[in-house]
């Protein structure tokens, strides 16, 4: 009865969901593209994708036999896509005859999967979590294995996947205390949902303990570590780095503020203005997290009298340029690689910091504000290792940037500490692969 009411509520909310897509499309028009995929109608959409053109993707469930086995990987956006990438590569290498469909909820997540894998996987938007959309999706792919990345737990997706005969696993799972309390408040819905999951690979022992608190049996829980420690540099990383470095004239100190959120850009720019008093040749690379905010960030720089060049323009970053706005997709690692210090956004506003492991893996000292719940364990590890330094506000951020740029020895030591910490914590991919072993060759039954 509870899931029926949830399903009914989702149907009733569909107009609001599409209104939200329209609202977001005012700043990012791609939110209104391929919208039928979100309802599970793939027959008309897939033949327009390069993947389907190459493999001749069939348009009906009855013909869906291109591959003997399909695996469905759901990674909501860019961060989850990056986390899942090593696992998807391993699946492609070990089971080249199997088909992999990767779903996301955002245009940036979709673009990231296509950039990483091109036509090696099928990429579509995830169906909304009401029964009709989920059943239509399952009716086309009949996945034998459904892999959910990090925190994407949806009652209908999990239930109908199980009814169809698929194994359902969660990899790189994290569960904050706040989210755990939320699931506890809706126990009548969350407990049956969690009971249908075959196994969960938790990032940390704390995450696993919170899942146990929600009723997940210990035998279905494994602490695998964080797949993001097992990140690999893309094959074109050197070329991207060289192209970006070639856009910047001269040799000057570079500070990157990465994945900044709404309300945080202004704080970063205030800190940057303070830094310029001591380091007038300092270059700031500002990379907002969401593409729809690129224009607003550029206007904010100009309003503060700063000379800004956008990465997409291809214009030279001259000695007079003060801010390089990272308004391109898929180049975060290249931005890090030409920087001396990294501040990771989401941490000076209450949204939880973004991925602190990427700059650490590239040997950069890392600065982060107090809001860290998205990467709490990783921040603790890097801080204990001596790679990450906390800053409470924009004044502290400015002071930390100036101090590190004036102290090369400390900067190098912090970078080396980060590299050592990343290496010491690798291995999540192997543990996750071992956990998946018993579900790899499972064949689905009849679709619900």
N, C-alpha and C positions, 0 to 999 in steps of 0.2 A: 504493500500500500504506500509506503514512504517513497519508494522509487517511482511509483505511478504518479504521485503528487509532484515529485521533482521533474519528471518527464513533462507533465502538464504545464508546470511553471515555465519550463524551457520553451515549449511551443508558444506560450502566451508572450514570452519575452522576445521572441524573434524580431518583431518590428523594431523594438528598442535596440537590438544588436545591430540591425542594419542601419538604423539611424546613427548609431555610434560609428559605424564604418564610414558613413557619409560625412560625419563631422570630422573624423580623422583625415578623410580624403581632401578636405579643404586645404590642409597643409602638406599632405602626402597623397597625391592622386592615385597611386598604385593600390591604395586600400579598396578602391572600387573595382579593381580588375579581378577577373577569375572568381567572382563572388559565388557562382554556382557550385564551385568546389566545396565551399563551406557548408553546403546543403547535401553534399554527397553525390551530386550529379557530375560525374566525371566523363561520361560518354562524349559530350560535346566539347569539353575542355581539353582532354588529353591529346586528341589528334593534332592540336595546334602547338604542342610542346615538342621541342627538338628530340626529347627522349623517345616519345611515341613515334615520331617520324623515322627514327633510326631503327627501332625494334618492331615497328608495325603494331603498336599496341592495339589490342582488340577492344571493341566497343561494347561488348555484352558480357555478362557474368558467365554465360554458357561457353563462351569462347576463351575464357581466361586461363589458357594453358601454355602460355609462352614459356614459363618456367615451372618446373615440378614443385617448387616450394617458393612461397613469398614470405618475406620478413617485413614487418611494419615497424619502423622506428619513428617515434614522435618526439621531436625536439622543438620546443615552442618558439624560440627565437635564436639570435646570434650566439649567445653564450652557451646555450644547450647544444647548438649545432657544433660549435667548436669542441665541446666536451665529448660529444658522440663521435667525432671524426675518427679518432684512432680505432674505435670499436668497429665502425662501418668499414674502414680500410681492412681490418682484420677479417671481417665477414666476407668482403669481396675477394680477398686473397685465399682464404680457406675454402670458400664455397662459391666459386665463380659461376656455377650453373644455377644458383639461386637468384631470384629477383628481390630487390630491396626497394621499398617505397618509403620515402622519408617525408613526413608531414611537418608543417610549421604553422604558426598562427599569424605571423607578421611578414610583410614584404621583405624586410631586412633578413629575417631568418631564411626565407625562400631563396633570396639572392645569394646568401652565404653558402647554402647547400649546393647551389648550382655552380658557384665559383670553386668550391672544393672538389666537386665530383663530376661536374659537367654532365655527360650522358651516361655515366656509370650507374646511376640510380635514377629512379623515377621520383620527382619532387612535385607534390601538390599541397594545397592548403588542407589542414585537418578539418574533418567534418565537425560541425557544432554538435554538442553532446545531447542531442535528442534522438530518440530511437530510430526515426525514419532516416536521418542522415547517416548514422552509424551503420545501420543495416545495409543501406545502399553501398557504402564504401566497402564493407566486408563482403558483400555480394560480388564485387568486382575482383578483389584481390585474394580472398580466402586465405589470409595469412596463417601460417603454422605457428608463428612466434610474433608476439607484440612486445616491443621494447619501449618503455616509457622512460624518458631522461629527466632526472632530478626531481621535480615536484609536480609533474603533470598528471594528476590523478583525477579521472573523470568517471563518475559512476556508470553511465551508460556505455561508454567506450569499453570499460573493463568488463562489465556484465555481458554484453553482447559478444565481445571477443571470446570470452570463456564459453558461452553457449555455442558459439560456432566451432569450438574444438581447439582454439588456439591456446598456447601457453602465454601467460602475461607476466612479465618481469619488469621491475623498476631498477634501473642502473644509476649509479652516481647520485643516489637519493639523499636529499637533505631535508630536514624537518626542523624548523626553528621552534622555539618555545611558543612564540606567538601563533604560528600555524597549528601547532599541536593543540593549543587551547581552543582554537577555532574548530578543529575536527572533533574535539570532545563535546563542544556545544551542539554539534549535529550528529551525535553518535548513532542515531537510528538510521542515518544514511551512510556515514563513513565506515561504521563497523562491518556491515555486509560487503561494502566495496573492498575494504582491505582484506577481508576473508577470502575474496576471489583471486587475489594476487598469488601467483605460484612462489615467487621469491623476490626479495628486495636486497639489493647491494647498497648498503649505507656508506656514506662518505666517512663518518666518524662513529666512535662508540656512543657519543652523545645522541647522534641522530638515531642510531639503532635503539637506544634506551627509550626515546620518545615514541618510536613505532611500537615497542613492546607495551608501553603505557596505553596505547590505543587498542591493544588486544592482538597484535601480530605475534604469532607463535615464534619462539626463539629459533626453531629449526628452519623457519622460512626467512631468517635474517642472516646476512653475512656482512661483516665490516670489510669493505673492499678498498677503502681509500678514495681519493679524489682523482678521477680520470684526467682532470686538467693539469695534474703534475706530469702526466705522460704526453703532454703536447709535443707536436713535431712541427718544425719550421716548414712552411710550404716550399715546394720545389723551386718556385720562382722568387723566393725571398731575397736572394742576392741581387737579382735584377730590379726588383721593386725598391730595395734600399738604395741601389746606385742611382736609379731614376729620381728618387726623392732627394738624395744628397746633392744631385746635380742641379736641382732647382734652387738650392740655398747657396748664395754667393759667400765666399770668405769663410773664415773659421771664427766661431763665436760660441759662447755658452748657450745651450738649448735646454729649456725646461718644458716638459709636456704635461698638460692637464687632460687626462684621458677619461672618456665616458662620463662627462659632466652632465648633471641633470638640471631640470628647470629650477631656477633660483640659485643655482650654484655657479653659473658662468659669471654673474656679477661679483660674487665673492672672490673668484679666482682672478678676475681683472683688477679688483681692488688690491689684492695681494701682489699682483704683477706690477702695478703702479708703484707700490712700496719698494719692490725689488729694483726697479729702474733707478731709484735714487742712489743705490750702491753699485749697480751693474748696468750702466746705461746701454750697453751693447747686447743685453740679454734678449734672446728670441723665445717667445712663447708659442708652442704648438697647442692650440685649443681644439679638442675633438669632442663635440657634443654627442651624447649617446644616441639620440634619435634624429634621423635625417630631416624630419619636419621642422627641427629647431635650427638648422644651419643658417637660414636667412636671418632669423632673429638674433643669433649670436654674432653674425657679421655686423648687423646694425648696432648692436650693443657696443662692439669694439669702436665703431666709427663715432658713436655718440660720446665716447670717452676720449676722443681725439687720438686714437691709436691708429697707426698705419697697418692695414690688414691686407693680406693676400690670401685668396682661397686656393686650396690645392687643385681643385677642378679647373681653375682658370689656366693653369700651366705657366702663369707669369713668374718671372724671376723673383726670388726673395732677396732683395738687395739689403745692404747695411742699414738703409732707412726703414725697412720693414720691421715692425715690432711683433706682429702676430701672424702666424700661418694658421689659417682655419682649415682643419682637417674635414673637408666636406665630401670625401670620397669613401667608398665602401671597400672593406676587405684589406685595408692598408694599415691597420692598427700596429701590427708587428713592425712594419717599415717605419712608422712614426716613432715607435719606441727605439728602434735601432739607430736613429740619428740623434737621439736625445741623451742628455747627461743625467737627468733626474726625472722621476715620474711621480706625479700626484695622481692617485686613482679616485675618480669621481664617484658620486653617490654617497660619499662619506661626510661631507660638510652640510648635507641636508639629510633628512630622516628617511632615506630610501635604501639604506644598506649599501656598502661599497660594492663596486664591480670587481672584475677579475684582477686581483693583485699578483697572481702567479705569472702572468705574461711578462710584465716588466722585470720581475725577479729572474725569470728564465733567460732574459737577455742581458743579465748582469747589471741592472740599474738599481740604485738606491730607491726605495719606495716610501712615499709619504701618503698618509691616509688620515682622514678625520675620525671622529668618534663613532659614527654610524657604520657598523661593520657586519651586521647580522647575516648578510648574504654570503660572506666569506669569513665568518668568525674564526673557524679553526685554522684556516690558511693564514689569516692575519696573526693569530697567536704564534704559529710556527715561525713565520718570517720575523716577527718582532723578537721572539726568543733567540733566534739565530743571529740577530743583529742587522737584518736587512731592512726592516720596516720601522719607520719612526712616526709616531702619532703627532697630530697637530690639532689643536682645539678650535681654532678660528683662522680667519684670513691673515691676521697679524702674525700668528704663530707660523702659518704656512710661509709667509714671506721671509720671516727670520730663518726658518729651516732651509729654504731654497738658497738664500744668500750664504749661510754658513757652510753648506755643503759645496757650493760652487767655489768657495774660497779655500776649501780644504780637500785637495785632490786625493791625498792619502786616505782620508776617512771615506771618501766617496768610493774609491776602489775597494776598500775593505768591506764596505756594506754590499757592494755589488757581488763580490766573491762569496760573501756569506749567503746571499740569495741563491746563487748558482749551486752551492753545496747543499742547501736546504731542499731545493728542487730535486737534485739527484738522489738525495737520501730518502725522499718520499715517493719516488717513482715505483711502479709495480701494480697500480690499480687495474691496468688493462689485463694483466695476466690473471689476477684474482677474479675479475669480472668474467673473463672468458671461461675460467674453470667453473664458476657459478652457473653459467649458461649451458654448460656441457650437456646436462641431462635433458635439456629442452630443445637442443639444436635440430634434431631430426624428427620432431613431432609432426604428425600429419593431422590437419583439421578434419573435423567431421562435417556434418551437414550444416549449412549456414542457417541461423535462426531467422 
